[in-house]
Amino acid sequence: MAKLVIEVLEASDLMPKDGQGSANPFVEVDFDEQRQRTSTKLKTLYPSWNEKLVFDIENLRNLPNKTIEVIVYNDNKHGHYKNFLGKLRISGMSIPFSESEPMIQRYPLDKRGIFSHIKGDISLKIYAVLHGTENLKTESFQTAAAEGMQNLKNTEDRERNKKKKKEKELKTFHSLGDVLENPAEKPVIIEPKSDVSRAMHMQFPGQKPEYALVETRPPLAARMGYWGRDKTASTYDLVEPMNFLYVNVVKANDLPVMDISGSLDPYVEVRIGNYKGVTNHFEKNQNPVWNKVFAFAKERLQSHLIEITVKDKDVARDDFVGRIVFDIAEVPDRVPPDSPLAPQWYRLEKKTGQQMSHGEIMLAVWMGTQADEAFPEAWHSDSHSMDQTSLTDTRSKVYFSPKLYYLRVHVIAAQDLVPSDKGRNLETSVRIKLGDQGRVTRNSPIKHINPEWNEELMFIAYEPFDEYMVFSVVESGGGKEEVLGMLMKPVREFKHRLETSKLPDAEWFSLYKPYVAEEESDMHRKEGTFRTRILLRLWVDAGYHVLDESPHFSSDLQPAAKILRKSPIGILEVGFLGAQNLLPMKDKDGETTNAYCVAKYGTKWVRTRTLADTLNPRWNEQYTWEVFDPCTVITIGVFDNCHITGKEDAKDQRIGKIRIRLSTLETDQIYTHFYPLLVLEPSGLKKNGELHLAIRFTCTAWVNMMKRYGKPLFPKMHYVHPISLRHIEWLRHQATDIVVKKLARAEPPLRGETVEYMLDVDYNAWSLRRSKAYFARIMVLMNGISYVLRWFNGICYWKNPMTTILVHILCFILICYPELILPTFFLYLFVIGLWKYRFRPRHPPYMDAQLSQADVAHPDEVDEEFDSFPTSRQTDTVKMRYC
């Protein structure tokens, strides 16, 4: 007989029910008229059971039609009854037939009714096994599942036919909301597929539980408040406090000479248990200055003593110079905003504990948190196994993108060109180069020495405008090219235009031969010598916003000119708490994942520190941004650091990315969730772990924020003088290249592969999957219009007499009193909005795998999306896809 095994592992963030902020939870499972329960865990909202419940499966073929009901109760021993804490229903179609196939799934608990106050989630592991039966195989189970699903489809068809027959007699209106409120009762619609295993994973309509957002309740200071001496800086109230032991090694003085040659190459070694940090060594220096801070996580301290040793660097063996020992229990605490602890001089001691006659070291030792200003630049005990040269790639940093501008060049005409062959018609054009950007005008229709172009070209420029723009007039007739003249113009001399102000006047500029362009420019300007000239209009359009990311997910909509920018309306705070269940990104040398986070909002980028060799990192770092527009998006990505091994050609691997739209956040509310890190790979949609964030948006100017909703997204110039979509996307790639190169030159650098992934360089690439997703969204929009038309048709044909009579009465009143039309319309909108307000989402939206069709995409569609251009697939495959 087959067995159904349900492993009840743990639950988290349950609703307190005992009146003391806690609960006594237990789990009760019902399957096929069999009921079992776990033990009761006393006084906890985060119970851990780790118990197996085994049920009998009488008929294996009916398993896909069965339902597992899991209910969490509070054991109220005083009242002799149980309180409801949440429930969960799981379809039998999703049960794998092997203990090795299932994964631990986290399921959010559902309410029992509209008045239930339920929260939390539960972790389960469910699978079926064969027991004492040899003739049943996995294939038979799959066949049974397929037959069960086909029976469901036949049942659905029969019920649909019955509804059509009784529709005219019953005259009942069906509400879409009723279906959406009970998705578990809706029959499953299975498409005929050849892959049965794929169909078995299709459960009830909706997103898969592993792709869902999980709300948490970590002990954050912003929720719990502070009392007494435990108060810390308010800027770190969205993360859990992490205590560190800081050791600041400043310098040493009058160190004794250890070598026979009379020299000393000193360095300092700070050791606590098995953790050891080392400073750089100085050659032949008895008074070295280090200024290096070491941070040891308090939760990982393996000793109660801090041993700080000064050593002499030698080829064979390093010599002992002196040391100083501290007891951790006597180290003082420092809580910001207190001033930094002043370093003090300490006399070095010998190994026997006696003080040395000369030689002292300046130190500062204190207990602090991640809010300490020394935290970002400190050496951390988490990176004790890394090479010293790679430590800069592990530190947390803040970056800023360069300020970008649109630069316009209007090439009008030229005069008195001097070609080498004066007897033929001229095919002239103007080539313009600004950094790595190059543009070429079309050939002039006037084929003589006074050509005209009247063509406008656009470039991307950035502050501090230290580049030169190079103009070249080229004659390309006769099968060869000849440069007839050049001009070099510094960008800083271009005039700036704000909004719709008058264009600058066109100017004549003298052209010079390429080999003497720079030398002759100043000389002939003084002598007034006759030269070839070009008529140009040059200006910087500072009224536009230069897009460096997709307009759909833009985090900044401000114009480039500072004088045109609006004041901020609020502050966005993000706490990077940690991540869990990350997949190992490295298979060699026993390494797992060196994870770090990058967040981009506006021109500000932040990067957390890298935590080495862990699949469950805990950063607990908090950052803030000024918000100028609520209709913007913050992008957060998680990456695997591949540069700490010293390989320059390595590239950081993508773990996942999420986006949060600020307009979906309620002000002054703290959101703490686990966000699934989903990545679409050639093998399909893959979940690489979960990112734990705490987010809060604080509005500082309500009136200005409401004004933003009444104004267009982009600056005025985008609508008065719009730029074509083709040019915007082309210029966006140019802007992205500039941002990538600038951030790559920072220290530590923000790598190009990281910046390109955050800015969605390849977002506009067309694919079948995306086209299907767009079509599905359009159909959802059309469903609303179709519903209104069906309702109006029902009124016209009196399908519901009472509704038709009420509509006619309302129309008669509005005809008699037309002044009530607008009040009635706005009253209707107000009532609808008030009714739907109670159904508003309680958490920010996230990556929806169902909306993007990523979780149900066919393997061939995914292969087409990752195919190169031009295609690298066979001709038959391409014809099958598009023909």
Residue, then its C-alpha position, 0 to 999 in steps of 0.5 A: m500500500a502507498k503512503l503519504v508522508i507529511e513532514v511538519l517542520e516549523a512555522s514563523d510569525l504566528m498570531p499571539k492568542d494567549g493574551q500574553g503575546s505568545a501562543n501554544p501552537f500545534v498542527e492538525v492534518d486531514f487527508d481522506e478522512q484521516r486526521q493526525r496532529t503534532s505535539t504542542k509547542l509552548k509559549t512560542l510564535y516560531p515553533s519547530w516540530n520536525e515531525k512526520l505524519v504518515f497517512d494511507i493512500e487507498n487508491l493511488r489513481n485518486l490521489p490527484n483528486k484528493t486535498i490535504e488540509v493543514i490547520v494550525y491551532n493554539d492549544n488553550k488548556h485553560g479554556h479546554y478549546k483550541n484557537f484558530l491560527g491559520k489553514l492551508r489546502i494543498s492539491g494532490m496533483s502537486i505531491p511528488f512520488s519520491e522522497s528525493e524529489p520534494m523540497i521544503q516549501r514555505y506556505p503562507l497561512d490563509k484566513r478562515g473568514i473575512f474577520s479572521h486575523i491571521k499571519g505567518d507561514i509554515s514549512l512542510k515537506i510532502y511526498a508519497v512512497l510505495h510500501g509493500t507493493e512491487n508492481l506499482k511504478t512511478e509511471s503508473f502514478q503519472t498515468a493515474a495523475a493524467e487520467g485524474m486531470q482528464n476526468l476533472k476536465n470532462t467534469e468541467d465541460r459537463e458543468r459548463n454545458k449545464k450552465k449554458k442550458k440553465e442560463k436563460e431560466l435562472k437569469t443569474f449574474h456571475s461575479l468575477g470576484d467570487v471566483l477569485e476569492n475562492p481559487a481553490e474551489k475552481p476546477v483545474i484547466i489542463e492543456p494537453k501536453s506531451d510532458v506529463s510531469r510538467a502537467m503534474h506540477m500545475q496546481f490551482p490557478g495562481q502563483k506557486p507558493e515558492y514564488a510568493l512573498v513571505e511577510t516576517r516580523p524581525p525584532l527591529a528597533a523601529r517597531m519595538g522602540y528603545w529604552g534606557r542605555d540600549k538606544t542606538a542611532s535612529t538611522y539604523d532602526l530598520v536592521e537588527p543590531m549586530n555587535f562588533l569588537y573594534v580594535n583601532v591600531v593607530k601607530a607605534n613608537d620607539l620599537p626595539v630593533m630585532d635584526i642583527s643589521g639594526s633594522l625593523d620591519p614591523y607589523v601588528e597581529v590582532r588575534i581573538g581565538n582562531y580569528k586573526g587580523v594583520t596590518n601591512h608591514f613597513e620596512k626599516n621603520q621603528n615608528p610606523v603608522w597603520n591607522k587600521v581598524f579590525a572588527f570582530a563579530k561578537e557572536r563568533l568570539q572564541s576567547h575572552l582575551i584580545e591579544i595584540t602582538v607586534k612582530d618583525k617581518d622576516v624571510a624565514r620566521d617573524d620575530f616577536v617584538g612585544r604585545i598587549v593583552f585586553d580582557i573583553a569583559e573590560v572593553p567599554d561600549r560605544v553607541p553612536p552618536d557618541s564621539p569616537l573613542a580616543p586612542q591611547w598609548y600602551r606600553l608593550e609587554k614581553k611574553t612573560g608579562q613584564q613591561m618592556s623598557h621601550g616600545e609602545i603602541m597607540l590603540a583604541v578598543w571598544m564594543g560597537t554596532q554596525a552604526d559605527e563610522a568605522f564599520p565600512e572601512a574596517w577589516h571584518s572577521d568574516s573575511h579572515s581567510m581572504d587575501q589582503t589585496s582582495l579586501t577592498d572588493t568586500r567593503s560596503k560603498v556608496y557610489f553616484s552616477p555622473k550627471l548626464y546631459y543631452l548635447r545637440v549639434h546642428v550642422i548647417a553648412a560649410q564654405d570654401l572647401v579646398p579638395s585635392d581634386k577640384g575638377r569633380n563633384l564633391e560628396t561631403s559629409v561631417r563626422i563628429k566624435l565625442g569620446d566613444q560616441g560617433r555620428v555622421t551626417r548624410n552626404s550633402p545634396i549640394k556637390h560643390i565647395n559650399p555644401e549644406w546639410n541642415e542636420e541635427l545630431m544628439f550626443i550624451a555629455y556628462e559633468p564636468f564637461d572635460e571632453y573635446m568634440v572633434f568635427s571632420v569634413v570628409e569628401s568620399g568621392g572617387g572611392k577614397e576618403e579625404v579630410l578637408g578640415m577639422l575642428m576641436k571644440p571643448v564641451r564646456e564652451f557649449k551654451h546651455r538651454l533651459e526648457t523652451s528658451k530661445l536656441p543659441d545663435a549659429e556660429w562660423f568656425s574655421l576649419y584646419k588641416p588634421y595635422v595642424a589643427e591644434e597648432e594653427s588654430d590659435m595662430h590663424r585666429k590671431e593673424g586673421t588668415f582666410r580659412t575654410r569655415i563651417l556653420l554650427r549651432l551647438w548647445v546643451d539641452a539641460g531641460y531633459h532627463v537623460l534615461d540610463e535605465s528603462p522608462h518603465f522602471s525608472s528611478d529618477l525623472q528629474p531634469a538635468a539642470k539643477i535649477l529646474r529640479k524640485s524639492p524632495i517629497g520624502i525619504l526612502e529607507v531600506g534595511f538589508l537584513g540578509a538572505q536565505n537558501l541561496l544556491p551555491m554559485k561555485d563548484k570548485d575548491g569547496e566554495t559556496t557563495n560570496a554574496y553582496c547586494v547592490a541597490k540603485y535609486g536615482t543617481k545613488w548606488v549602494r553596495t553592501r559588504t561581501l560575506a564569504d562562503t555562506l548561503n545565509p548571509r546577514w548584512n544588517e545594513q541600512y541606507t537612505w535616499e531622497v525621493f523626488d517623485p513617488c512614481t519611481v522604482i528602486t532596483i535591488g540585485v544580489f550578486d556573487n563576488c568572484h573577484i576576491t580570489g584575485k582573478e581579474d578576468a572573472k565576472d560576478q554572477r547574478i543571483g537575482k533582482i527585485r524591484i519595488r515601486l514607491s507609489t505602492l508603499e504606504t507612508d510611515q509603514i515598515y514592510t519586512h518580507f522575504y523576496p524570492l530571487l527569480v532568474l530566467e535561465p536557458s533551463g527555465l525559471k529558477k529560484n536562487g534564494e530569498l532576500h530579506l528586506a525592511i523598507r519604509f517610505t516617509c513623506t516629508a511634504w504631503v502637499n508637494m507629493m499630491k502635486r506630483y500625481g497631477k503632473p506628467l512624469f517627465p520634464k516639460m521638454h519631453y512633451v514640448h519638443p519630444i524625442s523619438l523612441r528610437h533615438i531615446e533607446w539609442l541614447r540610453h545605451q550610450a548613457t549606460d556605457i558612460v555610467v558603466k565606465k565611470l563606476a568601473r573606475a571607482e575604488p572598489p569598482l562597481r563592475g560592468e556586468t553588475v551595472e548592466y544587469m541593474l540597468d537592464v541593458d537588454y530589456n528591449a530584446w523581443s521574445l515570444r514569451r514577452s509577447k505572450a505576456y503582453f497579449a495576456r495583459i491586453m486581454v485582462l484589460m479587454n475583459g473589463i470592457s467586455y464585462v461592461l458591454r455584457w452588462f449593458n446587453g443584459i439591460c437592453y434584453w431584460k435578462n434581469p428585470m429588477t436591474t433594468i428597471l432600476v437603470h431606467i429609473l436612474c436615467f429618467i432622474l438624470i434626464c429630468y435633473p441633468e445637474l445631478i449627472l456629475p455628482t452621481f458619477f463622482l459618487y459612484l466612483f467614490v463608493i467603488g473606491l471605498w469598497k475596493y479600498r478594503f481589498r488593497p494589497r498589504h505588501p508591495p508588488y514583486m516579481d510576478a512569475q505568472l504575469s510574465q509567463a516565466d513559470v509556464a514558458h515552453p522550453d523552446e520559447v526560453d531557448e528563443e529568448f536566449d538565442s543570439f542575433p543573428t540566430s545560431r539555431q538551425t533553419d528548421t528550428v527558426k521556421m518552426r518558431y516563426c512560420 
